[in-house]
C-alpha cells in the first residue's frame, strides 16, 4: 500500500528529528548511532508493517535512508538495517540488538517521542558503562 508510505516516513523522520535535536546527540559517536539504528528499526517496523502495511524491504530502506540523511554511510546504514531484521526475526533472541529493536517496537504507537529519545541516550550510556567495566572500549 504505497499510499501509506508517506505516513510511515513522516513518523520515522519525526522520531529521528526528536533524537538528533537533543543536545546529547553526537553523530560521531558510533555506539550512539548503532543504538539509534537498532531502536529505530523496531519503531520503523511497527509503524511501517502494522500501521502502513509496508513490505520489509521498504521498511529497511526507509530506516536506512533516515540514518544516511544524518551522515551515516549508506552501506553501513543498509547493513545495520539488514542485521536488525535478522535479529528481529529470530525466535527467542535475547541479544542486545534484539532488545534494542524490542524497545523501539514497543514505542511505535506512542504519540510522544520523549520515551524513545530517552531510551536512545540511556541505553547508549548503559552499554558504554558495561563495556568500560568489562574492558571492551
C-alpha positions as CSV (number, residue, x, y, z in Angstrom):
1,X,0.0,0.0,0.0
2,X,2.2,2.7,-1.3
3,X,-0.2,5.4,-0.3
4,X,0.5,4.7,3.4
5,X,4.3,5.1,3.0
6,X,4.3,8.9,3.4
7,X,2.7,8.4,6.8
8,X,5.3,5.9,7.9
9,X,8.2,8.1,6.6
10,X,6.9,11.2,8.4
11,X,6.6,9.3,11.7
12,X,10.1,7.8,11.4
13,X,11.6,11.1,10.3
14,X,9.9,12.8,13.3
15,X,11.3,10.4,15.8
16,X,14.8,10.7,14.3
17,X,14.5,14.5,14.4
18,X,13.5,14.3,18.1
19,X,16.6,12.3,18.9
20,X,19.0,14.4,16.9
21,X,17.5,17.7,18.2
22,X,18.5,16.6,21.7
23,X,21.7,18.3,22.9
24,X,23.1,14.9,23.9
25,X,23.2,13.7,20.3
26,X,26.7,13.2,18.8
27,X,26.8,11.9,15.2
28,X,30.5,11.0,15.7
29,X,29.6,8.5,18.5
30,X,29.4,5.2,16.7
31,X,27.8,3.4,19.6
32,X,25.1,6.1,19.9
33,X,24.4,5.7,16.1
34,X,24.1,2.0,16.5
35,X,21.7,2.3,19.4
36,X,19.6,4.7,17.4
37,X,19.7,2.4,14.4
38,X,18.6,-0.7,16.1
39,X,16.0,1.1,18.2
40,X,14.8,2.9,15.1
41,X,14.4,-0.4,13.2
42,X,11.9,-1.7,15.8
43,X,10.0,1.6,15.7
44,X,10.0,1.7,11.9
45,X,8.9,-1.9,11.6
46,X,6.0,-1.3,13.9
47,X,4.9,1.8,12.1
48,X,5.7,0.5,8.6
49,X,4.3,-3.0,8.9
50,X,1.5,-2.8,11.4
51,X,0.1,0.7,10.6
52,X,1.0,1.1,7.0
53,X,1.3,-2.4,5.6
54,X,4.7,-1.9,4.0
55,X,7.0,-4.6,2.8
56,X,10.0,-5.5,4.9
57,X,12.5,-4.3,2.2
58,X,10.7,-0.9,2.1
59,X,10.9,-0.6,5.9
60,X,14.6,-1.4,5.9
61,X,15.2,1.2,3.2
62,X,13.1,3.8,5.0
63,X,15.1,3.4,8.2
64,X,18.4,3.2,6.4
65,X,17.6,6.4,4.4
66,X,16.9,8.3,7.7
67,X,20.3,7.2,9.1
68,X,22.0,8.1,5.8
69,X,20.4,11.5,5.9
70,X,22.2,12.0,9.3
71,X,25.6,11.4,7.7
72,X,25.9,7.7,8.4
73,X,27.4,5.9,5.4
74,X,24.8,4.3,3.1
75,X,26.4,0.9,3.1
76,X,26.8,1.0,6.9
77,X,23.2,2.1,7.4
78,X,21.8,-0.5,5.0
79,X,23.9,-3.3,6.6
80,X,22.7,-2.3,10.0
81,X,19.1,-2.5,8.9
82,X,19.7,-5.9,7.3
83,X,21.3,-7.1,10.5
84,X,18.4,-5.6,12.6
85,X,15.9,-7.5,10.5
86,X,17.8,-10.8,11.0
87,X,17.9,-10.1,14.8
88,X,14.2,-9.3,14.8
89,X,13.0,-12.5,13.1
90,X,15.0,-14.9,15.3
91,X,12.7,-16.6,17.8
92,X,13.7,-16.3,21.4
93,X,16.5,-13.9,20.6
94,X,17.7,-12.1,23.7
95,X,20.8,-10.4,22.2
96,X,21.5,-6.8,22.9
97,X,20.5,-5.8,19.4
98,X,17.2,-7.7,19.7
99,X,16.5,-5.9,22.9
100,X,17.1,-2.5,21.4
101,X,14.8,-3.4,18.5
102,X,12.2,-4.5,21.0
103,X,12.4,-1.1,22.8
104,X,11.7,0.7,19.5
105,X,9.0,-1.7,18.6
106,X,7.3,-1.3,22.0
107,X,7.2,2.5,21.5
108,X,5.9,2.8,17.9
109,X,2.3,3.5,18.9
110,X,3.0,6.4,21.2
111,X,2.5,10.0,20.1
112,X,5.0,11.4,22.5
113,X,8.6,10.8,21.4
114,X,10.2,11.5,24.8
115,X,10.4,7.9,25.9
116,X,12.0,6.9,22.6
117,X,14.5,9.7,22.8
118,X,15.4,9.0,26.4
119,X,15.8,5.3,25.6
120,X,18.5,6.0,22.9
121,X,20.6,8.1,25.3
122,X,20.1,5.9,28.4
123,X,20.8,2.7,26.6
124,X,23.9,4.2,25.0
125,X,25.2,5.2,28.4
126,X,24.3,1.8,29.9
127,X,26.0,-0.1,27.1
128,X,29.1,2.2,27.3
129,X,29.4,1.7,31.1
130,X,29.0,-2.0,30.7
131,X,31.7,-2.1,28.0
132,X,34.1,0.0,30.2
133,X,33.6,-2.3,33.2
134,X,34.4,-5.3,31.1
135,X,37.4,-3.6,29.5
136,X,35.9,-3.6,25.9
137,X,36.3,0.1,25.0
